[in-house]
Amino acid sequence: MLQDSTLHPVVRAAAASLAEAFGGAAPCLAWAPGRVNLIGEHTDYNDGWVLPVAVDRLVALAGRLRPDRVIRLFSHQHHEQASFSLDGLTPANSAERGQLLQHWARYPLGVAAELIGAGYPLVGADAAIAGDVPLGAGMSSSAAMEVACGTFFTALTNLTLEPLTLARLCQQAEQHAVGVRVGILDQAASCLGRPDQAILLDCRSLHYEYIPFTLPDVALVVCDTGVRRELANSAYNERRAQCEQATAMLAQLLQKEGRKTPVHALRDVSPEEFARHTAALPELLLRRARHVISENARVLQAVAALRSGDTTTLGALLFASHASLCDDYEVSCPELDVIVELARQVPGVLGARLIGAGFGGCVLAVCKQAAITPLQELLTRDYPARTGKEASVYPCAIGTGPGRILNTILP
């Protein structure tokens, strides 16, 4: 028997929920982290670069085999049950099958469908799901759910997938079953996380390298606006379509001036090439493309700043990223802007920007340890007066990737 005191509280909560909902012990535990993206927002689906870290907030599943082909789930957070059959489930029908379920249950269904579609054997199970990744806050609770489910489903059949194989299947699950055309940033960060390491990921080749995040006396602080957005109902898919339109126009313009190599995505357009053709783009597409092209450059500059320990440059890049997301990509909101503005006033806050898709959620502040309390005090005092909402502030440690334990007996 594994002593549950050695486990993350979220894993223990999942095991307790299994006993509450379905009775009995949990011989299989699996979990995956949320993530914070240091910089590189809305670049992943443009084949660009991102620089995320996994965090010490998790989604966990606790469960056991069933004798049939049914997946029966209980959500600790929603206090709801859901179930679906594995029989006949495919990526092609996952969206239709998912319409019969609560929204949260579409993620595990989508992951199961992608695993089946890729030829991996699945078995029926009872499982409870718990988590402490804030929902809709830009810390990728959905990817944490998907990767945790994929880790759990494969653990039941003693399979282990390569991290980026699992990330790709989880990305496809969100695209097919939930209907959001996400890039691979969130799932890859959840699968690849390592303590004290940022992940520089090329979202085209999926080549990645670890960049040490060991800045002395520097903390990551997530500031939650309290504004929630539903990604599928936001302008996320619209932004992606606008980037594709801008890519097509720039590809045509560059071909006419004699460029030989193809332009498949905005990452293929250099800042110099973009500058030559800004007058030919409609204003809206100009601003969308300018954000992506400049953000890709900021990611690579941030890597150089981390390697040299240049916290001043790193912070300035975060502030510049937020301005670009606000003005050019138009995915900010008044509450996000207020937090960034207030954070800028606190001595020791090096930089701040919105994280995630935008339209609500959280701001990441990179700051000195001594600035955490003053930042929290300022947000507690001034943010409600400016917005009518309460902000939550919590430091995040850089965490590790998914994990699983088999043959445990909990609770």
N, C-alpha and C positions, 0 to 999 in steps of 0.2 A: 504493500500500500504506500502511495506517495503522500507525504504530508502536505496538505493543501496550503500550509503557511509558506511553502517555498514558491508558490505560484503567484503570478500577477493577480491583483484583485478582480480584474475583469474575467480572467479564466475561472476563478473561484465562483464568481457570480453566474457564469454560464452553467457550471456544474450544479449549483444550487437550483437554478431555474429548470434544468432538466428534471431533477428530482421533484420539483414542484409541479411541473406540467405533465410529466409522463411517468414519474416514479422511477425508482431504481438508481443505479450508479452509472458513472460515465467512464467507460474503458478507453475512450478516444477523445483527446483534447487537441485543438488546433487554434492558431491565432495568427494575426497579421497586423502590422502597424499602419496608422495613418501617416501622413507625410506633410512636411512644409517645404515649399519650393522657394529656395533662397532667391532665385532670379531666373527668368526665362518663362514668361507667362504668355500663353496662347501661341507659343512657338512650336509646340510638339506636333500639332496636326499640320504644320507648315514645313515639316521635315527638318526642323531646326535643332538647337541645343537647349538643354535645360540643366538646372543645377539644384536638385532636390536633396533633402535629407529625410530619412525615416524618423519618426518621433516615438516617444515612450507612451503613446496612447494607442489602444488596441481595439480590434473586434475579435471575439473569440467564440468558438463553437465547442460544445461538450455533447457527446452523443454515443450511440451504439448502433450496431447492425439491427436490421429488421429481417424477418423471414420472407418478405415480399419485395416488390419493386416500388414501394412508396417512400417518398421523402416526407417526413412529418416534422414540422418546425415549430418552435415557440420563440417569440421575440421578447426578451427581458425588457427591452426599452418600450415596446409598444403594448406589452401584455396581451398579445394576440397569437393565435395559432394559425398555421397555414399548412397545406399539404399539396403535393402533386405526384403524379406517377412518372416514372422513368420510361415506361413503355411508350414507344412511338415518339418520344421527345427528340427533336432535332433543332439545329440552329435556325432552320427555315421556318419552323412553326413556334419558336419560343416566344415571339412577340404576341402571337394570338393566344397561346396558352397562358402567357403572363397576364393577359387582360382579365383573367378569371381570378387573379390573386391580388392581395394587398400589395401596394407599391414596394414595400421593403422585401417582400418575398420574390419579386421578379429577379432580383440579383442572384440568389442561389439557384433559381430555376435556370437563368441564363447561363451560369457557369456550368451547371450539370449538362445543359444542352450542348455547349461547346466541347466539353470533354467527351461526350458521346460521339459528337460529329468528328472529333479527331481520332476516334477509335479506342479510347480508353474505357475499360469496363467499369461500370458503376453498380453499386448495390443499394438496396433500400436502407433507410436509417431513420432513427429518431434523433433530433438534435435541438439544443437550445442555443440561442445566439445572444450575446451580451457585448456591450462596447462602451468606451468612454471617449471615442472620437466624436466631437460635436457634429451634429447633422447640419448639412447645408452651410458650413462655416468656412469652406475653402481648405480644409485639412484632409479631404478625400476619404470621408467615411465610406463612400460607395466602393472605392478601390480596396480599402481595408476589408470590407465585407466580402468582396469578390475573391480576393486572394485567400482570406481565411476559409471561405467555402471550398475553394479549389484544393487547399491544403488538407482540409478535413475529408473531402470526398476521395482524394487519392490515398490518404492514409488508411482509409477503411479497406482498400484493396492492396495495401503495401506497395504502392507506386510512389516514386519520387520524380517530379518533373524538374527539368532545368529551369532556373529562375525566369529567364526571358521567354521560355515556352509557356510557362504558366501566366506570365504577364500578358502575352499576346492573346491567349485564350480568354483571359478576364476582360481585356479591352474589347474583344469581339462580343463578349456577353453583354456588356453595357451598350454597345452599338446595336446589337440585334434585338435583345429582349427588352431593353429600356428605351431605346430610340434616341440616345444621345451620341453624336458622332465624335466621341472623345479620342484624343491622341493617347499615346502609351505612357506618358509621363507618370501618372498617378500609380498605375499598376506596377510599372518598373521600379519606382521608388519603394513601394511596399515590398516587392520581392527582393530587392538588392540591398536594403538598408544595412549599415554597419555603424557601430558606435564611433562617434568622433570623426566620421567621414561624410563628406558630401559626394554626390554621384554626378559626374559630368557625363551626360548621356547624349549621344548623337541619335536623334529620333528617326533618322533615315537608315543608317547602317546598323543601329542598335549597339554600336561599339560604346563601351563605357569605361571610365577609369575613376578611381577613388581619389578624391582631393582632401587631404587632411584639414579638418576644421578644428584647429587647436589654438585659436587666438586667446592669449591670456586675458582673464577677467572679462571675457565677452560672453554674453548670454543671448539666447533666442527667446523672445517673448511674443506670444500670440495674444492679440487684443480683439475680442469678439464684439462686433457691433450690436449683436442681438437681432440683426436683420437677416431673415432667412429667404433663400430663393430656391425655387425648384429648377434644377439645371435644364431639364427637358423642356420647360415652359419659358425659359429665359431666351435671350437673343444669342445663345451660344451657337446654335446651328446656323443662324443667320450670319454671324461673324465668319464662320468657316466658309460659307458660300461666297461672301464678299472677298475673302482672301483668294479663293479659287478664280474669281472673276479678274481680280487684279493680276494674278499670275498669268492668266491667258493673255491679257492685254500687254503686259510687259514682255512676255515671250515673243509676241508678234512684233513688237517694236524693236527688240534686240535682234531678232532674226533679220529684220529689214536693214539694220545698220551693219550686218555682216557677221554677227556672232554665230559660231559653228556649233558650240555645245548646247544641248537642249536646256530649256528652263522647265523643270517639272514642278517646282514649288518656289515660294518666296526666298527660301534659303539659297537658291541658286543665283539670286540677283545681288550683286555687290552694292555697297552704298554709292560708289561712283557711278555705276550703271543706272541705279535708281535716280540719282540726282540729275542725270542727263534727260530723263523722260518724265519728270514730275508734271510738266505743263500739259502733257498729253493724257493724263489720267483724270477722270472725274474726281472732284474734291473728296467725296466719301471714300472711294477706293484708294486715293492717294494717302489719306490719313491711316487707313487700315494697314496698307503695305508699309508705310513709314514706321508704324509701331513695330511690326514683326522684324523688319530688317534692322532697325536700331536695337531692338531687344536681343537679337542674336549676337550683335557686337558686344552688348553689355554683359552677356553671359561669359564670353571669353575674357573680357576685361576683369570680371569678378574672379574668375579662376586665377588670373595673374595676381590679383590683389590678395587672394587667400594665400597663395604660394609665397608671397613676399611679406605677408603680415601687415599689409597696408590697409588698416581699418578705415582710414579717412576716405580713401577711394572706394572701398566696398560700400560704405554708407552712402556716399554720393550717388553711386550707381543705383541703389535701392530707391532713393528719392526720385531719381530721373526715371526709373521704371514706372513708379506710380504716376508721375506726371504724364508719361506717354500712354499708360492705360486709361487715364482719366480723359485726356484731351484728344488723342488720336484714335484710341480703340473704343472709347466711350463705354467702358464696362464698370466704372466706379459708381458710387452713389453718395449723397450728402454725408451719410454717417461714416463711410470709409474716409472721405476727405477730411472730416472733422478730426478723426483719430490721428491721421497722418499730420495734420496741422498742429494738433496739440503735442504729439510726440516730438515734433521738430523743436518745440520750445523747451524741452527738458534737457539740461546739460547731461552729457553722457549717452544720449541716444544718438547713435552713429547714422542710422538710416531706417526708413520705414516705407512699406508699400503694401497695397492690397495683395492677397494671395488667393489662388483658386480662380474660378471663372469670373468672379466679380459679381456685381449687382447685389451686393450684401456679403455677409460672411465676416472674414477676419482680416486684420492687418498684422503683418509681421514687423516687429521692431528688433533690430540688432543693436544692442546697447551694452554699456558697462554694467557690471553687477550692481554697482552702487546706484544706478539710475532706475532700477526696477521699482523700488518703493515710491520715489517721486513721480514716476510715470503713472503708477496705479493711483496715487493720491490725486493727481491732476485729472485723470479720466473720471474718477469717482466724483470729483467736485464739478467739473466743467462740462463733461459729455452729456449728462442728463439735461442740463440747462440749455444746451445747444440743440439737442435732438429729441428730448422727451423719452429717451430710452436709457437703459442701464448697460454699461460695458463690463465685460468680464476680462480679467487679465491673468494670464498664467504662463510662467516660464515653461519651456519645453526642453528636455534633454534629447540629444540625438540618439535614437534607438537602433535596434537591430531588426532584421527581416522576419519572415514568418517562421513559426515553429510548430512542432507537434509532439505529443507524448501518447504512446499506445500502451494499452493494458494497465491503465491506472484504475483505481477504485475510489471514486469520489461520488457523493460526499461521504 
